[in-house]
Amino acid sequence: MHGAAYASFAGVSRDDVHFQSGESDLTHYRSSTTGKRSFCPTCGSNIYVALDAEPDVLYVAMGVIDGNPPLPRGYHIYVGSKAPWHDITDDLRQYDKAPADEDGDADQGTQKLT
Ligand SMILES: [Zn+2]
């Protein structure tokens, strides 16, 4: 949970994630049996999510990305449990849960930012 209607994350190869500073200061919290979340210990900003089943990937909170990187087309996950007052108005693919839970295509969760 993050307290908002939705959050935007990008699945990035762990080898391609480079911190300019502060990585050793991050606070890590096991938020479920499947993964952990990492936060800024000063302001509480969500930094990334790491899933045990995908050890080579970090799901980086897009709010911490500087600039305007080119992004692949995204998709919506956990639509089956979204807030009823939030309408999704774009045409991106929607999953009631995570893609791997529905069609076994876990690769859709990792799209390299280039
Ligand atoms: Zn901070």
py3Dmol code that shows the C-alpha trace and the ligand (Angstrom):
import py3Dmol

protein = """\
ATOM      1  CA  MET A   1       0.000   0.000   0.000  1.00  0.00           C
ATOM      2  CA  HIS A   2       1.164   3.517  -0.701  1.00  0.00           C
ATOM      3  CA  GLY A   3      -1.887   5.588   0.174  1.00  0.00           C
ATOM      4  CA  ALA A   4      -2.776   6.907  -3.288  1.00  0.00           C
ATOM      5  CA  ALA A   5      -5.149   5.835  -6.047  1.00  0.00           C
ATOM      6  CA  TYR A   6      -2.207   4.468  -8.009  1.00  0.00           C
ATOM      7  CA  ALA A   7       1.562   4.545  -8.236  1.00  0.00           C
ATOM      8  CA  SER A   8       3.790   4.511 -11.295  1.00  0.00           C
ATOM      9  CA  PHE A   9       6.747   2.142 -11.273  1.00  0.00           C
ATOM     10  CA  ALA A  10       9.194   1.078 -13.977  1.00  0.00           C
ATOM     11  CA  GLY A  11      10.769  -2.364 -13.943  1.00  0.00           C
ATOM     12  CA  VAL A  12      14.501  -1.794 -14.457  1.00  0.00           C
ATOM     13  CA  SER A  13      17.378  -4.236 -14.528  1.00  0.00           C
ATOM     14  CA  ARG A  14      19.111  -3.944 -11.161  1.00  0.00           C
ATOM     15  CA  ASP A  15      22.442  -3.532 -12.993  1.00  0.00           C
ATOM     16  CA  ASP A  16      21.101  -0.438 -14.753  1.00  0.00           C
ATOM     17  CA  VAL A  17      20.054   1.349 -11.541  1.00  0.00           C
ATOM     18  CA  HIS A  18      22.723   3.757 -10.286  1.00  0.00           C
ATOM     19  CA  PHE A  19      22.321   5.994  -7.255  1.00  0.00           C
ATOM     20  CA  GLN A  20      24.078   9.344  -7.261  1.00  0.00           C
ATOM     21  CA  SER A  21      24.091   9.334  -3.452  1.00  0.00           C
ATOM     22  CA  GLY A  22      22.294   8.023  -0.407  1.00  0.00           C
ATOM     23  CA  GLU A  23      21.787   4.379  -1.386  1.00  0.00           C
ATOM     24  CA  SER A  24      23.263   3.125   1.894  1.00  0.00           C
ATOM     25  CA  ASP A  25      20.865   5.372   3.816  1.00  0.00           C
ATOM     26  CA  LEU A  26      17.698   3.819   2.360  1.00  0.00           C
ATOM     27  CA  THR A  27      15.245   2.165   4.730  1.00  0.00           C
ATOM     28  CA  HIS A  28      13.955  -1.249   3.630  1.00  0.00           C
ATOM     29  CA  TYR A  29      10.630  -2.694   4.678  1.00  0.00           C
ATOM     30  CA  ARG A  30       9.282  -6.164   3.891  1.00  0.00           C
ATOM     31  CA  SER A  31       5.773  -5.177   2.916  1.00  0.00           C
ATOM     32  CA  SER A  32       4.580  -8.645   1.897  1.00  0.00           C
ATOM     33  CA  THR A  33       5.700 -12.229   1.661  1.00  0.00           C
ATOM     34  CA  THR A  34       6.795 -11.550  -1.931  1.00  0.00           C
ATOM     35  CA  GLY A  35       8.963  -8.467  -1.664  1.00  0.00           C
ATOM     36  CA  LYS A  36      10.231  -5.387   0.072  1.00  0.00           C
ATOM     37  CA  ARG A  37       9.979  -1.634  -0.398  1.00  0.00           C
ATOM     38  CA  SER A  38      12.746   0.876   0.009  1.00  0.00           C
ATOM     39  CA  PHE A  39      12.198   4.407   1.262  1.00  0.00           C
ATOM     40  CA  CYS A  40      14.106   7.620   1.861  1.00  0.00           C
ATOM     41  CA  PRO A  41      14.669   7.705   5.649  1.00  0.00           C
ATOM     42  CA  THR A  42      14.409  11.506   5.692  1.00  0.00           C
ATOM     43  CA  CYS A  43      11.163  12.222   3.848  1.00  0.00           C
ATOM     44  CA  GLY A  44       9.639   8.750   3.451  1.00  0.00           C
ATOM     45  CA  SER A  45       9.579   8.869  -0.360  1.00  0.00           C
ATOM     46  CA  ASN A  46       8.987   5.532  -2.011  1.00  0.00           C
ATOM     47  CA  ILE A  47      12.179   4.702  -3.970  1.00  0.00           C
ATOM     48  CA  TYR A  48      11.745   1.171  -5.292  1.00  0.00           C
ATOM     49  CA  VAL A  49      10.114  -2.217  -4.818  1.00  0.00           C
ATOM     50  CA  ALA A  50      12.139  -5.438  -5.040  1.00  0.00           C
ATOM     51  CA  LEU A  51      10.303  -8.712  -5.622  1.00  0.00           C
ATOM     52  CA  ASP A  52      11.862 -11.947  -4.359  1.00  0.00           C
ATOM     53  CA  ALA A  53      10.814 -13.751  -7.552  1.00  0.00           C
ATOM     54  CA  GLU A  54      12.667 -11.209  -9.730  1.00  0.00           C
ATOM     55  CA  PRO A  55      16.042 -10.674  -8.033  1.00  0.00           C
ATOM     56  CA  ASP A  56      17.556  -8.945 -11.075  1.00  0.00           C
ATOM     57  CA  VAL A  57      14.841  -6.267 -11.288  1.00  0.00           C
ATOM     58  CA  LEU A  58      13.976  -3.187  -9.251  1.00  0.00           C
ATOM     59  CA  TYR A  59      10.592  -1.521  -9.704  1.00  0.00           C
ATOM     60  CA  VAL A  60      11.619   2.121  -9.413  1.00  0.00           C
ATOM     61  CA  ALA A  61       9.058   4.724  -8.331  1.00  0.00           C
ATOM     62  CA  MET A  62       8.858   7.014 -11.358  1.00  0.00           C
ATOM     63  CA  GLY A  63       8.578  10.100  -9.154  1.00  0.00           C
ATOM     64  CA  VAL A  64      12.273   9.810  -8.263  1.00  0.00           C
ATOM     65  CA  ILE A  65      13.467   9.810 -11.875  1.00  0.00           C
ATOM     66  CA  ASP A  66      15.065  13.046 -13.066  1.00  0.00           C
ATOM     67  CA  GLY A  67      14.380  14.269 -16.577  1.00  0.00           C
ATOM     68  CA  ASN A  68      12.039  12.800 -19.136  1.00  0.00           C
ATOM     69  CA  PRO A  69      13.366   9.373 -20.137  1.00  0.00           C
ATOM     70  CA  PRO A  70      11.820   7.596 -23.117  1.00  0.00           C
ATOM     71  CA  LEU A  71       9.445   5.005 -21.741  1.00  0.00           C
ATOM     72  CA  PRO A  72       7.900   1.893 -23.224  1.00  0.00           C
ATOM     73  CA  ARG A  73       4.135   1.679 -23.319  1.00  0.00           C
ATOM     74  CA  GLY A  74       2.921   0.700 -19.851  1.00  0.00           C
ATOM     75  CA  TYR A  75      -0.013  -1.209 -18.446  1.00  0.00           C
ATOM     76  CA  HIS A  76      -2.209  -1.211 -15.341  1.00  0.00           C
ATOM     77  CA  ILE A  77      -1.949  -3.890 -12.655  1.00  0.00           C
ATOM     78  CA  TYR A  78      -4.255  -4.779  -9.754  1.00  0.00           C
ATOM     79  CA  VAL A  79      -7.175  -3.118 -11.526  1.00  0.00           C
ATOM     80  CA  GLY A  80      -9.447  -5.670  -9.840  1.00  0.00           C
ATOM     81  CA  SER A  81      -8.829  -3.977  -6.491  1.00  0.00           C
ATOM     82  CA  LYS A  82      -8.563  -0.331  -7.587  1.00  0.00           C
ATOM     83  CA  ALA A  83     -10.447   2.415  -5.761  1.00  0.00           C
ATOM     84  CA  PRO A  84     -14.020   2.527  -7.134  1.00  0.00           C
ATOM     85  CA  TRP A  85     -13.874   6.321  -7.456  1.00  0.00           C
ATOM     86  CA  HIS A  86     -10.870   6.209  -9.800  1.00  0.00           C
ATOM     87  CA  ASP A  87     -11.617   5.703 -13.502  1.00  0.00           C
ATOM     88  CA  ILE A  88      -8.913   4.519 -15.867  1.00  0.00           C
ATOM     89  CA  THR A  89      -9.448   6.497 -19.042  1.00  0.00           C
ATOM     90  CA  ASP A  90      -6.529   5.452 -21.235  1.00  0.00           C
ATOM     91  CA  ASP A  91      -6.325   2.439 -23.524  1.00  0.00           C
ATOM     92  CA  LEU A  92      -3.418   0.679 -21.823  1.00  0.00           C
ATOM     93  CA  ARG A  93      -3.806  -3.018 -21.086  1.00  0.00           C
ATOM     94  CA  GLN A  94      -5.356  -3.791 -17.701  1.00  0.00           C
ATOM     95  CA  TYR A  95      -4.767  -6.740 -15.388  1.00  0.00           C
ATOM     96  CA  ASP A  96      -6.969  -7.576 -12.415  1.00  0.00           C
ATOM     97  CA  LYS A  97      -3.811  -8.702 -10.586  1.00  0.00           C
ATOM     98  CA  ALA A  98      -0.234  -8.830 -11.890  1.00  0.00           C
ATOM     99  CA  PRO A  99       0.454 -10.069 -15.441  1.00  0.00           C
ATOM    100  CA  ALA A 100       2.288 -13.141 -14.151  1.00  0.00           C
ATOM    101  CA  ASP A 101      -0.749 -14.056 -12.030  1.00  0.00           C
ATOM    102  CA  GLU A 102      -3.046 -13.943 -15.059  1.00  0.00           C
ATOM    103  CA  ASP A 103      -1.195 -15.187 -18.109  1.00  0.00           C
ATOM    104  CA  GLY A 104       2.241 -16.213 -16.917  1.00  0.00           C
ATOM    105  CA  ASP A 105       3.926 -13.491 -18.962  1.00  0.00           C
ATOM    106  CA  ALA A 106       6.213 -12.139 -16.247  1.00  0.00           C
ATOM    107  CA  ASP A 107       8.484 -10.575 -18.856  1.00  0.00           C
ATOM    108  CA  GLN A 108       5.993  -7.739 -19.277  1.00  0.00           C
ATOM    109  CA  GLY A 109       7.031  -6.529 -15.872  1.00  0.00           C
ATOM    110  CA  THR A 110      10.529  -5.710 -17.039  1.00  0.00           C
ATOM    111  CA  GLN A 111      10.994  -3.195 -19.786  1.00  0.00           C
ATOM    112  CA  LYS A 112      14.369  -1.539 -20.034  1.00  0.00           C
ATOM    113  CA  LEU A 113      14.555   2.234 -19.857  1.00  0.00           C
ATOM    114  CA  THR A 114      16.947   3.364 -22.569  1.00  0.00           C
TER     115      THR A 114
END
"""
ligand_1 = """\
1
ZN
Zn 13.877 12.066 0.879
"""
view = py3Dmol.view(width=600, height=400)
view.addModel(protein, "pdb")
view.setStyle({"model": 0}, {"cartoon": {"style": "trace"}})
view.addModel(ligand_1, "xyz")
view.setStyle({"model": 1}, {"stick": {}})
view.zoomTo()
view.show()
